Amino acid sequence: MNNNQPARKLRVAQWATGTVGSSALRAVLEHPSMELVGVRVYSPAKEGIDAGELCGLPATGVLACQDMEAILALKPDCVVYMPDRTDVDEVCTLLARGVNVVTTRAEFFNPAAMDTSLRERVESACREGNSSIHSSGSSPGFITEALLPPLLSLQRRLDLLTIDEFANCVDTCSEDMLLNIMGFGKAPDVFSALQFTERDTVFGHSLGVIASAIGLEFDEVSVDSEFAVTRQPVLLHTTTIAAGSVGGQRHTVTGLHQGRPVLRFRSNWFVSTDLEADWVLREDGWRVLVEGDAPLDITITFPISQDPLTRAAIMPNFTAHRPVNAIPSVCFARHGIVTSAELPQIFPWLGSVLHVK
């Protein structure tokens, strides 16, 4: 069977409808091979709201709810799990009940790098339900895993591959994410005391999937962080952060093999380009520099209008669509935590509506 063309429509439930979750919800509703059967929300204000209204589409008849059991009773083939925090009990319940999971949650990119007790618990749930879980997105995900194999296929010697990511985070992150998780708007001394190592190491976990696939397994992952403050007040969504507060952050994650750096990811994240720093900030996108016996220097940018409404509508798609496109492959995968190195190439199904025979 073609993993991109299932013999029937797959029954899918959306878990969380924030910035990225709403984009994924819209993608599922518009997908010719998928049927949205449920929407899990965490806010009482969204309870009973039609799925279409939550993502800017016409009414669907599928109403959002907070009751996990009500959605499990609908027997989805797969859940698109996109809350801003992971509830391990939820995830394991889904898997144990036979529901496959695609997610943007970074805990599940690389089972070899997971906490042993968490990995064993998740894999036990997968065995019980004969289900699979796969984590992806744009970053980490596409840029740290999907793009690298074709670039590395040209190499017989790799000296160092460096990914630089540039992102104005306002249009792709909720205000809660910007302020309370990423730490934008905090005073420098408060930001300096925050611990981002665990969060940023997940990029090392993702790169580690590729490192293992090419025989350069990491023996160490290092993380270095910097920040820059704003020169002027900056409006996020509804909150204005003060001049002199943190408006830019740069985190460099390097995977080392036998003490030598081989794969590196450097995030350049900001909410304003008017910063008290000598950083060279580009438009949103990535630069991938491959140093080896077939050197490459690739720049990827997003040709999108700078109109805030247009950016807010399009930018979340980069994170949301790859997990949705992976659903058929994940549903047919072996049980367990599956990585991008194990799954077939992820193609989007853009053909016509399928009919059950």
N, C-alpha and C positions, 0 to 999 in steps of 0.2 A: 504493500500500500504506500502511496505517496504521502509522506508525513505532512505535506502542505495541502493535501486535498482529502480530508477525512470523508468516510462514506456517509456520514450524517452530520447534521449541525451539532457542534459541541455546546453543551450547556455550561454557561459561564456565570459566575457571580463576582461582582466587584466589591472589594473590601476597602472602604474609605474613599471619600470623594473630595479630597483636597485639591491643590493645584494640579498635581500630576495624576491623581486618581480620577479627576473629572475628565482629563484628556484620555485616559485609558478607557473610562466608561463610554465615552463617545466612540472610540475606536471599536469597542466590542459591539455596540449597537449598530454600527454601520458595516460590520464585517459580514460578508455573505455566508460564511461558514460557521457562524456562532450565533447562539441564542442567549440573550441575557435573561437569567431566571431570578436573580436577586441582587440586592444592593445592601451591604452592611454599612451603617453610619454610626458615628460615636456621639454626635450632637443631638440632643432632644429636638432642636429646632429643625432638623432635617427629617425627623421621623414622619413617615407618611407622605413625603414629597415624591412626586413621580421622577423616575430616573431621567427622563428626557429633560425635565426642568433643571435638574442638577448639573447638566452638562450642555445646556443650550440647544437641545433638540426638541422636536415635537413629543407630545405625551406618548408613553409606551404602554401604560397599564401596569408596569412594574414599580411598586412603591418601596421606598427605602425603609429599612427598619433597623432597630438596635438589637433585635433578638437573634442570636447566633443559631439557636436550634431551629428557628423558623426557616432560615436559609438552608441549613443542612437537610431539612425535610424535603427540600426541592431537588435534592440529589444532583448537585452540579458536578460536571466532570472536572472542572477546574475553578479555582478562585484566584483572582488577580489581587494579591495582598499588598496594599500600599499605604498603610498608616504611617505616621511619622515616628512611631516607636514600635518595637517588636514585642508582642505578647506571646511568649513561648508556649504558654498553655493553649492559646487559641490555635497557633500553628500546628501543634502536635495533635490537637483534637481534630482539626481538619484532615490531616494526613492519616490518622488512625481510622477515620471514618471513610477512607477511600477517596478523598478529594485531592486531586493534584493541585499544586500551588506554583504559580509564577509570581515573582516578587521583585521589588527594587531594594528590599532590605539587604544591607551589606553583610549581615552575619552569615549568609549562606552561599557566598561566592565560591569558597574553596574549603571543602570539608577537611583537607589535610591541615589547614591553619586554624580550625575551630577549636574552642575549648573542648576538651575530651568529653566531659560530662554532657555538654549541650549536643555535641555530635552524636553521641550514643543514644541520647533521648530522642532526637529527631529521626535518626535512622531506625530506631525501634518502632516509632510511630509509622514510618514508611513501610516497614515490613508487615506490620499489623494490617495496614490498609491497602497494601500493594500499590502504593502511591509514590509520586515523585515530587521533588521541589527543586526549582531552579531560580537563581537570582541573576538579574541583568538590568540593563538601563543604558544610559548614554555614557555616564562617567561616575563610578566604574561600570564597566560593561563593554559597550561598543568600542570606546577608544582604548581601553586597556586590554581587551581580549579579541574582539571580532576583527578589528582592523589589522592587528599585528601579524597573524599567520601569513597573509599574502605578502606583506613587506619582508618578513623573515624568510619566506620561501626563496628569496633571491640571494640569500647569504650563505656562505660557507664559513665565515668567521664573523662573529659579532663582538665588537669592542664595547659599544654602549648604545642603547636605544633610550632616548629621552622624549617624553611627552610633556609639552607645556600646554596647560589649559588656561584660557582666558574667559572669564564669565562675569558679567554684570548680573548679580544674583537677584536683583529686585523683581524681575519679571518671571523668574522661575521658582521662587521660593515664597512660601507664605510668610506673613509678618512674624508669626510665632517662631517659625524656623529661623528667620534672619536674626531676631532679637534673642531668643531664649535657647536656641541650639547652636547657632553659628557664632553668636557673641558680637554681632555688629552693634554699634552704638554704645558699647561699654567703654568706661574710662580705661586708659592704657594699663594702669596698675591692676585693675580688676581682670582685664583680658589676659594679662600676663600670668595670672594665677590659675587660669582655666587650663584643664588638661585635655588636649586634642589628640594626644598620641594614639589612643585606641581607635578614635574615629578615623584618623588619617592612615593608620596601618592597614585598614581594609583595602586601600589601593594596592598595598603590597601583597595582600592576600589575593586580589584579583590578578595582578601581574604574576604572582606565583603559579597560577594555573598555566600560564604560557611558559614560564621558566621551566616547570617540570616537563612540559610537552617537548621542549627543545633540548632537554638534558642538562640544563644549567640551574638546578634546584638551588633555592636561596638557603644560605646558612645564616643569614642575618638580614634584617630589614631595619634601616635607620630612618628617623623622621626628624626634620629640622623645620622650625616655624619662625616666621617674621610677621609683623603687622605694620600698618601705616594709618595715621589719623587724618581726618577730614580737615580741610581749610575752612569750609563753610558748613552751615546746617544742611542736612540732606533729608528730603522727604522720601520715606519708603513707600508704604501703601497709605496708611492713615497716621503713622507716627513719624515725627521729625526728630532725627538724631542730632545731637549738638555738634558744633564745630569742636575739634580737638578730641572727638571720640573715634573709636576704631571704625574705619570705613573701607579698609583693605586688609587682606591677609594672604600670606603665601606659605604654602606647606610643601616641602620637598620630601618625597618618599623614595628611598633607593633600596633596591634589592641587590645583595652582594652574593656572588658565588665564589667560594674559596678566597674570600677577602677582596674580590674585585667587583666594582659596580658593573652590573650588566643591563638592568632595566630600571628606569627612573620615571616617576610621575611628579610633576610640579604644578600645583594649583595656584593660579593668580585670580583670586576671588575678590570682588569689590562691589560697593554700592554707589561709588562715585569715582571718577578719574581725577578729581581735584584733590589730590592727597599730598601730604607732606612727606614725600619719598621720591627717590630718583628712579623708581620703577618705570619700565617701558611697558605700558599696557596697550594691548591690541584690542580690536573689536572681538566680540564673542567668537570663540572657535578654538582650534587646536593647532599646534605646530609639533610635528613628529620628526625628530632628527635621528637617523640611523647611521651610526659610525661602524663600519665594517669593511669587508672586501667588495661590497656593492652598495656604497653610501647613498643615502636618500635624504632629502629635506622637503617635507610635505607640509603645506599650510592648508587648513580647512576653515572656511568662514561660512557664516549663514547669511545668504542674501535676502535679508528681511528688512522691511521698513523699520525705521527707528520710532515710529509712532507707538506709544506705550500700549495701546489697545491691541495693535497688531502683534507686537512682540509677546504680550501676555497670552494671546490666543495660540501662537505657534510654538514658542520656545518649549513649553512642557511636552510637546509631542516627541521631542528628541529622546526624552527619558521614558515616556509611556509606551511608545509603539513597539519597541523591540520585545519587551516581555509579552505583549499581546500577540505579536507575530510568532513567538516561540511556543504558544499554547499547544498547537497540534503535536509538535515534536516532544514536548514534555509529557503530554498525555500518553504517548506511545513509548516513552522511555522506560528503562528498567526502574525498579523501585529504589528509592534512596535519594541522596543529595547529588544531583547531576550537574556537572560543570559544562562550560562551553566547549571544552576539549573533547567531551564525550558525545555531545549532541551533533546531529547533522547540521550542515550549513542552514542558517535561518533565512528562509525566503518569505516574503509576504505573499499571501494568497490574494491576488487582485482580480481573480476571474469572477465568473457569474455565480449566482446562487446555486448551491448543490441541492439535489433532491434525493431523499431516501428511497432506495429501491425496495 
